[in-house]
Amino acid sequence: MASDLENLRLSLAEKQAAVEKQGDVVRALKASEAKQSDIDAAVSALQALKLELHNASKDYAALSGAANGNVSNETFRKEVNNTLERRFFIIPSFQIYGGVTGLYDYGPPGCAVKANVLAYWRQHFVLEEGMLEVDCPCVTPHVVLKASGHVDKFTDLMVKDEKSGQCYRADHLLKEYCKENLEKDLLMSTEKRDELKHVLAVLDELSAEELGAKIKQYGIVAPDTKNPLSDPYPFNLMFSTLIGPTGLLQGYLRPETAQGIFVNFKDLYYYNGTKLPFAAAQIGQAFRNEIAPRQGLLRVREFTLAEIEHFVNPDDKSHPKFKDVADLKLLLFPREEQMNMKDPVPTRLGDAVAKGVINNETLGYFIGRTYLFLITLGIDKLRLRFRQHLLNEMAHYACDCWDAEIECSYGWIECVGLADRSAYDLKAHTEKSKIELIAREKFTEPKEVEKLVIMPIKKETGRFFKGDARKVEEALEAMSEPEAMEMKERLESEGQVSFKVCTLNKDVTINKNMVSISKTVEKVTGRSFTPSVIEPSFGIGRIIYCLYEHSFYTRPSKTGEEQCSVFRFSPVVAPIKCTVFPLVQKKEFDARATELSKQLTRAGLSCKIDTTGTSIGKRYARTDELGVPFAVTVDAEGVTVRERDSKEQIRVPAEEVPSLLKDLCDQQLSWEEALTRYEIVGGTNTV
């Protein structure tokens, strides 16, 4: 099955590229006003290629277990979620009390998958890149999140059912309306279809007024009651709390882990030997009081984030290891393609950076490393794309932002955000805290620089302003260069100027003899600057849920009377690496199985031993449903090792089993290579 799936994957990629190429041909012919017959022929060829792509997509989805194959999204999703809950990967929290929407518990296999994902994240990013890991509190004081902008701007637009008071996210209602109509109304006009596609493309850009107008235009009502909806209004997503018994210190449960890194920049910079670039990382819980959490692990109120803040000189965003990922070819969805309603483009990463589609090498490097991380976990690379934020989606301070989006039964889901945030965060905390969060660059040779010198004449300011003199002097010294040069010009022409002193909350008159403003040239050996930040932010729960869907498939039982559920987890993330079974209940077999299990545990492999009298086929099926990649069976002739997806078995000397499985799980050896080393036994028709 694995080889069939890979062949279909390659065929699908070729057909996607062919459709994209033919689409460019059609657009070029139309732009050049070619003969209508030539355009018609090109359009016919494009339609034929799209039909081939559609059929190939269905074949691939059916074989891979995706939701777009021969079962509906809802049916597939229900099958996956039933298996996840039945085998205790995840369940809604507090079920015996009715549960709370947006909160989930991870059971034993779910915890193991999550732990393995995080362990590999640490290996792939923290260890590989030499990052500095920190662990900061979840409870964050008001002043920190006020400085970062979360208190004022961390909002979603909400609408209410005007009769019941039920709350909904306004953009989600509009999105669901557009997607449902595009899927179900096959007779929709081209103009209407293009309009709804455009709304989906710019959904995140719409203001409250524009969103409300669209809801009214399309007659969207409350989905549960069909009652009319209120106008959209902002709702802050942070959970507030009081710190300490007095109730005087306002705090919040953090909406992200990043702020803990930013406020520790000064110590991290010194810990790193005052050298740039460097990266800090943090894994931890974050909290968002979602308006209407749905979609399982995709939208919850408490979740795990793994975030990286890579600090870099804003004048040099090159990366020494970019060449290691430059040749990766992945699906990019630049903003131009989105606005022109085109499809994502398979693009070489090096070309995207060279052409300026991706702003800089460091951002491109992390996009490449994120791609490798996700596909190693088991995310299907044909259902993984990197979408660039539209201009109005980005914060005003951001240079460039991309999302790693994974397709699942809910559509394309943002799972990783990759943003060049410029120097916004460090500057905001510097301004609020009055602590300089800056770095220092040493020049190879001294440079001559022009420096502004503002010198209050304290004898005159003291005589004129008396007790307020110090505040006036501090305000003069704090002037920006444009403000100071404007004052100098006016003092020379008019002799005095009116000057606002914020700390006094009034205007004062500054005479020419009260301040000296000049520029001098100095030789300097370096400069101070605020570093820029490249931030990859990983939503671990979302990645895990998409991994569950991408890994799930069913196959007939041995009798063919029922379908058996299987998770094709990579050994990297599998909750249990192998199981050990005595073929039948015998003391001799049980003792050998127990000893082998101990050896596997000592080798660092999580394993589970099952000495029940259940048939071997049923025991295989139970562990396949947990995604266990290998099963070790002890019988009268020795030991066999079974691979989950192919169901192939090999006879292995007992003393070699731990090292063999260690190599297989560490991906130092493939199953195909193992087949060439050991005797193949039995057939592949066992469950």
C-alpha positions as CSV (number, residue, x, y, z in Angstrom):
1,M,0.0,0.0,0.0
2,A,2.8,2.4,0.8
3,S,4.3,2.2,-2.7
4,D,0.8,2.6,-4.3
5,L,0.3,5.7,-2.2
6,E,3.6,7.2,-3.1
7,N,3.0,6.6,-6.8
8,L,-0.4,8.3,-6.5
9,R,1.2,11.2,-4.6
10,L,3.8,11.7,-7.4
11,S,1.1,11.5,-10.1
12,L,-1.1,14.0,-8.2
13,A,1.8,16.4,-7.9
14,E,2.5,16.1,-11.7
15,K,-1.1,16.8,-12.5
16,Q,-1.2,19.8,-10.2
17,A,1.8,21.3,-12.0
18,A,0.3,20.6,-15.4
19,V,-3.0,22.4,-14.4
20,E,-1.0,25.4,-13.2
21,K,1.1,25.5,-16.4
22,Q,-2.0,25.2,-18.6
23,G,-3.8,27.9,-16.6
24,D,-0.9,30.3,-17.3
25,V,-1.2,29.4,-21.0
26,V,-4.9,30.4,-21.0
27,R,-4.2,33.6,-19.2
28,A,-1.4,34.5,-21.6
29,L,-3.6,33.9,-24.6
30,K,-6.4,36.0,-23.2
31,A,-4.0,38.8,-22.3
32,S,-2.5,38.9,-25.8
33,E,-6.0,38.8,-27.4
34,A,-5.2,35.7,-29.4
35,K,-7.6,34.0,-31.8
36,Q,-10.7,32.8,-30.1
37,S,-10.2,29.3,-31.5
38,D,-6.7,29.1,-29.9
39,I,-8.2,30.3,-26.5
40,D,-11.0,27.7,-26.8
41,A,-8.6,24.9,-27.5
42,A,-6.4,26.0,-24.5
43,V,-9.4,26.2,-22.2
44,S,-10.6,22.7,-23.3
45,A,-7.1,21.3,-22.6
46,L,-7.2,23.0,-19.1
47,Q,-10.6,21.5,-18.4
48,A,-9.4,18.0,-19.4
49,L,-6.4,18.4,-17.1
50,K,-8.6,19.6,-14.2
51,L,-10.8,16.5,-14.7
52,E,-7.7,14.3,-14.5
53,L,-6.5,16.2,-11.4
54,H,-10.0,15.8,-9.8
55,N,-10.1,12.0,-10.4
56,A,-6.5,11.6,-9.2
57,S,-7.3,13.6,-6.1
58,K,-10.3,11.3,-5.4
59,D,-8.1,8.2,-5.9
60,Y,-5.4,9.6,-3.6
61,A,-7.9,10.6,-0.9
62,A,-9.6,7.3,-0.9
63,L,-6.3,5.4,-0.5
64,S,-4.8,7.8,2.0
65,G,-7.9,7.9,4.2
66,A,-8.5,11.6,3.5
67,A,-12.0,13.0,3.8
68,N,-12.5,13.9,0.2
69,G,-12.5,10.3,-1.1
70,N,-15.5,8.0,-1.3
71,V,-17.0,9.2,2.1
72,S,-18.1,12.6,3.1
73,N,-16.1,15.0,5.3
74,E,-18.6,14.5,8.1
75,T,-18.6,10.7,7.9
76,F,-14.8,10.5,7.8
77,R,-14.5,13.0,10.7
78,K,-17.0,11.1,12.8
79,E,-15.1,7.9,12.2
80,V,-11.8,9.5,13.2
81,N,-13.2,11.1,16.3
82,N,-15.1,8.0,17.4
83,T,-11.8,6.1,17.3
84,L,-9.9,8.9,19.1
85,E,-12.5,8.9,21.9
86,R,-13.0,5.1,22.1
87,R,-9.2,4.5,22.4
88,F,-8.9,7.5,24.8
89,F,-6.6,9.7,22.7
90,I,-8.7,12.7,23.5
91,I,-12.1,13.2,25.3
92,P,-14.1,16.3,26.2
93,S,-13.1,17.5,29.7
94,F,-15.3,17.1,32.8
95,Q,-17.8,14.8,31.0
96,I,-19.4,13.5,34.2
97,Y,-20.6,17.1,34.9
98,G,-21.7,17.7,31.3
99,G,-18.4,19.0,30.0
100,V,-17.3,22.5,29.0
101,T,-17.0,23.4,25.3
102,G,-13.5,24.2,24.2
103,L,-11.7,22.1,26.8
104,Y,-10.3,18.6,26.2
105,D,-8.3,15.9,28.1
106,Y,-5.6,13.9,26.5
107,G,-5.7,10.2,27.5
108,P,-2.7,7.9,27.7
109,P,-2.1,7.5,23.9
110,G,-2.9,11.1,23.3
111,C,-0.4,12.2,25.9
112,A,2.2,10.0,24.4
113,V,1.6,11.3,20.8
114,K,1.8,14.9,22.2
115,A,5.0,14.2,24.2
116,N,6.6,12.7,21.1
117,V,5.6,15.6,18.9
118,L,7.1,18.0,21.4
119,A,10.2,15.9,21.9
120,Y,10.8,16.0,18.1
121,W,10.1,19.7,18.0
122,R,12.8,20.2,20.6
123,Q,15.2,18.0,18.7
124,H,14.4,19.6,15.3
125,F,14.5,23.2,16.4
126,V,15.9,23.8,19.9
127,L,18.9,21.4,19.7
128,E,19.5,21.7,15.9
129,E,19.6,25.5,16.0
130,G,21.2,25.9,19.5
131,M,18.2,27.8,20.8
132,L,17.8,29.1,24.4
133,E,14.7,27.5,26.0
134,V,12.8,29.3,28.8
135,D,9.7,28.5,30.8
136,C,7.6,31.5,31.9
137,P,4.4,31.9,34.0
138,C,1.0,31.6,32.5
139,V,-0.3,34.4,34.7
140,T,0.8,37.7,33.2
141,P,0.4,41.2,34.7
142,H,-1.8,43.8,33.0
143,V,1.1,46.1,32.3
144,V,2.9,43.5,30.1
145,L,-0.1,42.8,27.9
146,K,-1.0,46.5,27.8
147,A,2.4,47.3,26.4
148,S,2.2,44.4,23.8
149,G,-1.2,45.6,22.6
150,H,-3.2,42.6,23.7
151,V,-5.4,44.5,26.2
152,D,-6.6,46.9,23.4
153,K,-6.4,44.7,20.3
154,F,-6.7,41.0,21.1
155,T,-10.3,40.8,19.9
156,D,-12.6,38.9,17.6
157,L,-15.8,40.3,16.1
158,M,-18.9,38.8,17.8
159,V,-22.6,38.8,16.9
160,K,-25.5,37.8,19.2
161,D,-28.8,36.1,18.5
162,E,-31.1,39.1,19.2
163,K,-33.6,36.9,21.0
164,S,-31.7,34.1,22.8
165,G,-28.4,36.0,23.4
166,Q,-26.3,33.1,22.0
167,C,-22.9,34.4,20.8
168,Y,-21.2,33.6,17.5
169,R,-18.0,34.7,15.7
170,A,-19.1,36.9,12.9
171,D,-16.4,35.9,10.4
172,H,-17.1,32.2,11.0
173,L,-20.8,32.6,10.1
174,L,-19.9,34.4,6.9
175,K,-17.2,31.9,6.0
176,E,-19.6,29.0,6.6
177,Y,-22.2,30.7,4.4
178,C,-19.8,31.2,1.5
179,K,-18.3,27.7,1.7
180,E,-21.7,26.0,2.0
181,N,-23.1,27.8,-1.0
182,L,-20.0,27.3,-3.2
183,E,-20.2,23.5,-2.5
184,K,-24.0,23.0,-2.8
185,D,-25.3,25.5,-5.3
186,L,-24.1,23.9,-8.6
187,L,-26.2,26.3,-10.7
188,M,-24.7,29.4,-9.2
189,S,-23.6,32.1,-11.7
190,T,-20.0,32.7,-12.4
191,E,-20.3,36.2,-11.1
192,K,-21.8,35.1,-7.8
193,R,-19.2,32.3,-7.4
194,D,-16.4,34.8,-8.0
195,E,-18.0,37.1,-5.5
196,L,-18.1,34.5,-2.7
197,K,-14.6,33.3,-3.5
198,H,-13.4,36.9,-3.2
199,V,-15.2,37.3,0.2
200,L,-13.4,34.2,1.5
201,A,-10.1,35.6,0.2
202,V,-10.4,38.9,2.0
203,L,-12.4,37.7,5.0
204,D,-9.7,38.6,7.6
205,E,-9.5,42.1,6.2
206,L,-13.2,43.1,6.7
207,S,-13.9,45.7,9.3
208,A,-16.9,45.3,11.8
209,E,-19.0,47.5,9.5
210,E,-18.1,45.6,6.3
211,L,-18.7,42.3,8.1
212,G,-22.0,43.4,9.3
213,A,-23.0,44.6,5.9
214,K,-22.2,41.2,4.3
215,I,-24.2,39.4,7.0
216,K,-27.2,41.5,6.2
217,Q,-26.6,41.3,2.4
218,Y,-26.7,37.5,2.5
219,G,-29.5,37.2,5.0
220,I,-27.3,35.3,7.5
221,V,-29.2,34.4,10.7
222,A,-28.4,32.5,13.9
223,P,-27.7,28.9,12.9
224,D,-29.4,27.3,15.9
225,T,-32.6,29.4,16.0
226,K,-32.8,31.3,12.7
227,N,-33.2,34.5,14.7
228,P,-31.8,37.8,13.4
229,L,-28.2,38.8,14.5
230,S,-26.9,41.9,16.1
231,D,-24.2,44.1,14.5
232,P,-20.7,42.7,15.0
233,Y,-18.7,44.2,17.9
234,P,-15.2,43.4,19.3
235,F,-14.8,40.9,22.2
236,N,-11.5,40.6,24.0
237,L,-10.3,37.0,24.1
238,M,-8.2,37.1,27.2
239,F,-9.1,35.5,30.5
240,S,-8.7,38.1,33.3
241,T,-7.7,37.3,36.8
242,L,-6.6,39.1,40.0
243,I,-3.1,38.5,41.3
244,G,-2.8,38.4,45.1
245,P,-5.4,38.7,47.9
246,T,-6.0,42.4,47.7
247,G,-7.4,42.3,44.2
248,L,-5.5,45.4,43.3
249,L,-3.1,43.8,40.7
250,Q,-4.9,43.0,37.4
251,G,-3.6,40.0,35.4
252,Y,-4.5,37.7,32.6
253,L,-3.9,34.1,31.6
254,R,-1.4,34.6,28.7
255,P,-2.8,34.4,25.2
256,E,0.6,33.5,23.8
257,T,4.0,32.5,25.3
258,A,6.0,35.1,23.3
259,Q,5.8,38.0,25.8
260,G,7.7,36.0,28.4
261,I,10.6,35.8,26.0
262,F,10.5,39.5,25.0
263,V,10.6,40.8,28.6
264,N,13.6,38.5,29.2
265,F,15.5,39.7,26.1
266,K,18.2,41.6,28.1
267,D,19.2,38.5,30.2
268,L,19.0,36.2,27.2
269,Y,21.2,38.5,25.2
270,Y,23.9,38.6,27.9
271,Y,23.5,34.8,28.4
272,N,24.3,34.4,24.7
273,G,27.5,36.5,25.1
274,T,25.9,39.7,23.6
275,K,25.9,38.1,20.2
276,L,23.3,38.2,17.5
277,P,21.5,36.4,15.9
278,F,20.2,34.0,18.5
279,A,16.8,32.4,19.1
280,A,14.8,31.7,22.3
281,A,12.1,29.1,22.5
282,Q,9.3,28.2,24.8
283,I,6.7,25.4,25.1
284,G,3.7,26.1,27.3
285,Q,0.0,26.6,27.8
286,A,-1.9,29.5,26.3
287,F,-5.5,30.6,26.9
288,R,-8.1,32.3,24.7
289,N,-11.7,32.8,25.7
290,E,-13.1,31.7,22.4
291,I,-16.6,33.0,21.5
292,A,-18.0,29.7,20.2
293,P,-15.4,27.0,20.3
294,R,-16.1,24.2,17.8
295,Q,-14.1,21.8,15.6
296,G,-12.6,19.7,18.4
297,L,-8.9,20.4,19.1
298,L,-8.8,23.1,16.3
299,R,-10.5,25.7,18.4
300,V,-10.1,25.4,22.2
301,R,-9.9,27.7,25.2
302,E,-6.6,26.2,26.6
303,F,-3.9,24.9,24.3
304,T,-0.2,24.2,23.9
305,L,2.0,26.5,21.9
306,A,5.6,26.0,20.9
307,E,7.1,29.4,19.9
308,I,10.4,30.6,18.7
309,E,11.6,34.2,18.8
310,H,14.7,34.6,16.5
311,F,16.4,37.9,17.2
312,V,18.4,39.3,14.3
313,N,20.1,42.5,13.1
314,P,17.4,44.4,11.0
315,D,20.0,45.3,8.5
316,D,21.1,41.6,7.9
317,K,18.5,39.0,7.7
318,S,20.6,36.5,5.8
319,H,20.9,33.0,7.3
320,P,24.1,30.8,7.0
321,K,22.1,27.6,6.7
322,F,19.5,28.8,4.2
323,K,21.3,26.8,1.5
324,D,20.3,23.6,3.4
325,V,16.6,24.3,2.6
326,A,16.9,26.4,-0.6
327,D,16.1,23.4,-2.9
328,L,13.0,22.3,-1.1
329,K,9.9,22.6,-3.4
330,L,6.7,23.2,-1.5
331,L,3.2,24.7,-2.1
332,L,3.4,28.4,-1.7
333,F,0.2,30.6,-1.8
334,P,1.5,34.2,-2.2
335,R,-0.9,37.1,-1.8
336,E,-1.0,37.8,-5.5
337,E,-2.3,34.3,-6.3
338,Q,-4.9,34.7,-3.6
339,M,-6.2,38.0,-4.9
340,N,-6.3,36.7,-8.5
341,M,-8.1,33.5,-7.2
342,K,-5.4,31.2,-8.5
343,D,-4.1,28.1,-6.8
344,P,-1.1,27.6,-4.6
345,V,2.1,27.2,-6.7
346,P,4.8,24.5,-6.2
347,T,7.8,26.7,-5.7
348,R,11.5,26.2,-5.0
349,L,12.2,28.0,-1.7
350,G,15.4,29.6,-2.9
351,D,13.6,31.1,-5.9
352,A,10.8,32.5,-3.7
353,V,13.4,34.3,-1.5
354,A,15.5,35.5,-4.5
355,K,12.4,37.0,-6.2
356,G,11.3,38.7,-3.0
357,V,8.1,36.6,-2.6
358,I,9.4,35.7,0.8
359,N,11.0,38.8,2.4
360,N,14.3,37.4,3.6
361,E,16.5,34.3,4.1
362,T,15.8,33.9,7.8
363,L,12.1,33.8,7.3
364,G,12.6,31.5,4.3
365,Y,14.8,29.2,6.4
366,F,12.2,28.8,9.1
367,I,9.5,28.1,6.5
368,G,11.7,25.3,5.1
369,R,12.5,23.9,8.5
370,T,8.8,24.0,9.4
371,Y,8.0,22.0,6.2
372,L,10.5,19.3,7.1
373,F,9.3,19.1,10.7
374,L,5.6,18.6,9.6
375,I,6.2,16.0,6.9
376,T,8.5,14.1,9.3
377,L,5.7,13.9,11.8
378,G,3.5,12.4,9.1
379,I,1.6,15.4,7.6
380,D,0.8,14.7,3.9
381,K,2.9,17.2,1.9
382,L,0.2,17.4,-0.8
383,R,-2.2,18.7,1.9
384,L,0.3,21.2,3.3
385,R,0.7,24.8,2.0
386,F,2.3,28.1,3.1
387,R,-0.1,31.0,2.7
388,Q,1.1,34.6,2.7
389,H,-0.9,37.1,4.7
390,L,-2.8,39.7,2.6
391,L,-1.5,43.2,3.2
392,N,-4.5,44.2,5.3
393,E,-4.2,41.0,7.4
394,M,-0.7,42.0,8.6
395,A,0.0,44.2,11.5
396,H,1.3,47.6,10.5
397,Y,4.8,46.8,11.9
398,A,5.2,43.4,10.2
399,C,7.5,42.9,7.2
400,D,6.1,39.6,6.0
401,C,3.9,36.9,7.4
402,W,3.1,33.3,6.3
403,D,0.9,30.5,7.7
404,A,1.6,26.8,7.4
405,E,-1.9,25.6,6.6
406,I,-2.9,21.9,6.7
407,E,-5.9,20.5,4.9
408,C,-8.2,18.3,6.9
409,S,-12.0,17.5,6.9
410,Y,-12.6,21.1,8.2
411,G,-10.8,22.6,5.2
412,W,-7.4,24.4,5.3
413,I,-6.4,25.1,8.9
414,E,-3.7,27.5,10.1
415,C,-1.3,25.4,12.2
416,V,1.9,27.4,12.3
417,G,2.4,31.2,12.0
418,L,5.7,32.5,10.6
419,A,6.1,36.2,10.9
420,D,8.8,38.9,10.6
421,R,7.6,41.2,13.4
422,S,10.4,43.7,12.8
423,A,11.4,45.4,16.1
424,Y,7.8,46.2,17.4
425,D,7.7,44.0,20.5
426,L,11.1,45.0,22.0
427,K,10.4,48.7,21.3
428,A,7.0,48.5,22.9
429,H,8.4,47.0,26.1
430,T,11.3,49.4,26.1
431,E,8.9,52.4,25.9
432,K,6.6,51.1,28.6
433,S,9.2,49.7,31.1
434,K,11.9,52.3,30.5
435,I,14.4,49.5,30.3
436,E,16.4,49.4,27.0
437,L,16.0,46.1,25.2
438,I,18.7,46.7,22.7
439,A,21.7,45.0,21.1
440,R,25.1,46.4,20.3
441,E,27.0,46.1,17.0
442,K,30.8,46.6,16.9
443,F,32.2,48.1,13.7
444,T,35.3,46.6,12.1
445,E,36.7,50.2,11.8
446,P,35.6,53.4,13.6
447,K,33.0,55.4,11.7
448,E,32.2,59.1,11.8
449,V,28.6,59.9,12.7
450,E,26.6,63.0,13.2
451,K,25.2,63.4,16.7
452,L,22.5,65.7,18.0
453,V,23.4,67.5,21.2
454,I,20.6,69.2,23.2
455,M,21.9,71.1,26.2
456,P,19.4,73.1,28.4
457,I,21.0,76.2,29.9
458,K,20.1,75.4,33.5
459,K,21.0,78.8,34.9
460,E,18.3,80.3,32.7
461,T,15.7,77.6,33.0
462,G,16.1,77.5,36.8
463,R,15.7,81.3,37.1
464,F,12.6,81.3,34.8
465,F,10.8,78.0,35.6
466,K,11.9,77.6,39.3
467,G,10.4,74.3,40.7
468,D,9.3,73.1,37.2
469,A,12.8,73.6,35.7
470,R,13.9,69.9,36.0
471,K,10.8,68.7,34.1
472,V,11.2,71.3,31.4
473,E,14.9,70.3,31.0
474,E,14.0,66.5,30.8
475,A,11.4,67.3,28.1
476,L,13.9,69.3,26.1
477,E,16.5,66.5,26.3
478,A,13.9,63.9,25.2
479,M,13.0,65.7,21.9
480,S,13.4,63.7,18.7
481,E,15.9,65.1,16.1
482,P,13.1,66.5,13.8
483,E,11.5,68.3,16.8
484,A,14.8,69.7,18.0
485,M,15.9,71.0,14.6
486,E,12.5,72.6,14.1
487,M,12.9,74.3,17.6
488,K,16.4,75.5,16.7
489,E,15.2,77.0,13.4
490,R,12.3,78.9,15.1
491,L,14.4,80.1,18.0
492,E,16.9,81.6,15.5
493,S,14.1,83.3,13.5
494,E,11.6,84.2,16.2
495,G,13.6,84.2,19.5
496,Q,11.1,82.1,21.4
497,V,8.8,79.1,20.9
498,S,5.8,77.5,22.7
499,F,6.8,74.0,23.9
500,K,4.5,71.2,25.3
501,V,5.8,69.6,28.5
502,C,3.7,66.5,29.0
503,T,4.7,65.9,32.6
504,L,3.4,69.3,33.5
505,N,0.4,69.0,31.1
506,K,0.9,72.5,29.8
507,D,2.7,74.6,27.2
508,V,5.7,76.7,28.3
509,T,7.7,79.4,26.5
510,I,11.3,78.6,25.6
511,N,13.5,81.5,24.9
512,K,16.7,81.4,22.7
513,N,19.0,81.7,25.8
514,M,17.5,78.6,27.5
515,V,18.8,75.8,25.3
516,S,21.7,75.0,23.0
517,I,20.9,72.7,20.0
518,S,23.7,71.6,17.8
519,K,25.1,68.7,15.8
520,T,28.6,67.3,16.3
521,V,30.6,64.7,14.4
522,E,32.0,61.9,16.5
523,K,34.0,58.8,15.8
524,V,32.2,55.7,17.1
525,T,33.3,52.0,17.3
526,G,29.8,50.6,17.2
527,R,26.1,51.3,17.4
528,S,23.1,50.3,19.5
529,F,19.9,49.1,17.8
530,T,16.7,47.2,18.5
531,P,16.8,43.7,17.0
532,S,14.1,42.5,14.6
533,V,12.2,39.3,15.5
534,I,11.3,36.4,13.2
535,E,8.6,34.4,15.0
536,P,7.5,30.8,14.2
537,S,4.5,29.9,16.4
538,F,3.3,26.3,16.4
539,G,-0.3,25.3,17.5
540,I,0.5,21.9,18.8
541,G,-3.1,20.7,19.2
542,R,-4.0,21.7,15.7
543,I,-1.0,19.9,14.3
544,I,-1.8,16.8,16.2
545,Y,-5.4,16.8,15.1
546,C,-4.5,17.1,11.4
547,L,-1.9,14.4,12.0
548,Y,-4.7,12.1,13.3
549,E,-6.7,12.7,10.2
550,H,-3.8,12.3,7.8
551,S,-2.8,9.0,9.6
552,F,-6.2,7.4,9.8
553,Y,-7.5,4.7,7.4
554,T,-9.7,1.6,7.5
555,R,-9.1,-1.9,6.0
556,P,-11.2,-5.1,6.0
557,S,-10.8,-7.5,8.9
558,K,-9.6,-11.0,8.1
559,T,-13.2,-12.2,7.6
560,G,-14.1,-9.2,5.6
561,E,-17.2,-8.6,7.7
562,E,-16.1,-5.3,9.3
563,Q,-13.6,-2.5,8.8
564,C,-10.7,-2.2,11.1
565,S,-9.4,1.3,12.0
566,V,-5.7,2.0,11.7
567,F,-3.5,5.0,12.5
568,R,-0.4,4.9,10.3
569,F,1.7,6.9,12.7
570,S,5.4,7.4,12.0
571,P,7.6,5.8,14.7
572,V,8.6,9.4,15.5
573,V,5.2,10.1,17.0
574,A,3.6,6.7,17.6
575,P,2.4,6.5,21.3
576,I,3.8,3.0,21.6
577,K,6.7,1.9,19.4
578,C,6.1,-1.8,19.6
579,T,4.0,-4.5,21.3
580,V,5.2,-7.9,22.5
581,F,2.8,-10.9,22.2
582,P,3.3,-14.5,23.2
583,L,1.6,-16.4,20.4
584,V,-0.4,-18.5,22.8
585,Q,-0.7,-18.6,26.6
586,K,2.3,-20.7,27.8
587,K,4.5,-19.9,30.8
588,E,7.6,-20.4,28.6
589,F,6.3,-17.9,26.0
590,D,5.2,-15.5,28.7
591,A,8.6,-15.5,30.4
592,R,10.4,-14.9,27.1
593,A,8.0,-12.1,26.1
594,T,8.5,-10.5,29.5
595,E,12.3,-10.6,29.2
596,L,12.1,-9.2,25.7
597,S,9.8,-6.4,26.9
598,K,12.4,-5.4,29.5
599,Q,15.2,-5.3,27.0
600,L,13.1,-3.1,24.7
601,T,12.4,-0.7,27.5
602,R,16.1,-0.6,28.4
603,A,16.8,0.3,24.8
604,G,14.5,3.4,25.2
605,L,11.6,2.0,23.3
606,S,8.0,2.4,24.7
607,C,6.4,-1.1,24.5
608,K,3.4,-2.9,25.7
609,I,3.1,-6.6,26.5
610,D,-0.1,-8.5,26.0
611,T,-0.2,-12.0,27.5
612,T,-4.0,-12.4,27.3
613,G,-5.5,-15.5,25.6
614,T,-7.1,-13.3,22.9
615,S,-6.4,-14.5,19.3
616,I,-3.3,-13.0,17.8
617,G,-5.3,-11.4,15.0
618,K,-7.4,-9.4,17.5
619,R,-4.4,-8.4,19.4
620,Y,-2.8,-7.1,16.2
621,A,-6.0,-5.2,15.4
622,R,-6.1,-3.5,18.8
623,T,-2.6,-2.2,18.5
624,D,-3.0,-1.2,14.9
625,E,-5.9,1.0,16.1
626,L,-3.4,2.7,18.5
627,G,-1.0,3.3,15.6
628,V,1.7,0.9,17.0
629,P,4.2,0.5,14.1
630,F,5.7,-2.9,15.1
631,A,4.5,-6.0,16.8
632,V,6.9,-8.7,18.2
633,T,5.5,-12.2,18.5
634,V,7.1,-14.9,20.6
635,D,6.4,-18.5,19.3
636,A,7.9,-22.0,19.4
637,E,10.3,-21.2,16.6
638,G,11.6,-17.9,18.0
639,V,10.6,-14.3,17.4
640,T,8.8,-12.5,14.5
641,V,8.5,-8.8,13.9
642,R,5.4,-7.5,12.1
643,E,5.1,-4.1,10.4
644,R,1.7,-2.5,10.8
645,D,0.7,-1.2,7.4
646,S,2.1,-3.9,5.1
647,K,1.4,-6.6,7.7
648,E,4.6,-8.3,6.6
649,Q,6.6,-10.4,9.1
650,I,10.2,-11.3,9.5
651,R,11.9,-13.9,11.6
652,V,14.6,-12.2,13.8
653,P,17.0,-13.7,16.4
654,A,15.7,-12.6,19.8
655,E,19.0,-10.9,20.8
656,E,18.8,-8.7,17.7
657,V,15.2,-7.5,18.2
658,P,16.0,-4.5,20.4
659,S,18.7,-3.1,18.1
660,L,16.6,-3.7,15.0
661,L,13.6,-1.9,16.4
662,K,15.7,0.9,17.7
663,D,17.1,1.5,14.2
664,L,13.6,1.2,12.7
665,C,12.1,3.7,15.2
666,D,15.0,6.1,14.9
667,Q,14.6,5.9,11.1
668,Q,18.2,4.7,10.7
669,L,16.8,1.7,8.9
670,S,13.7,1.3,6.6
671,W,11.4,-1.7,6.7
672,E,12.3,-2.4,3.1
673,E,15.9,-2.8,4.2
674,A,14.9,-5.0,7.1
675,L,13.1,-7.3,4.6
676,T,16.4,-7.9,2.8
677,R,18.3,-8.8,6.0
678,Y,15.9,-11.3,7.6
679,E,13.7,-14.2,6.5
680,I,10.2,-13.2,5.5
681,V,7.6,-15.5,7.2
682,G,3.8,-16.0,6.8
683,G,1.5,-14.0,4.5
684,T,0.2,-10.5,4.7
685,N,-3.4,-11.6,5.1
686,T,-3.4,-11.6,8.9
687,V,-5.3,-8.8,10.5
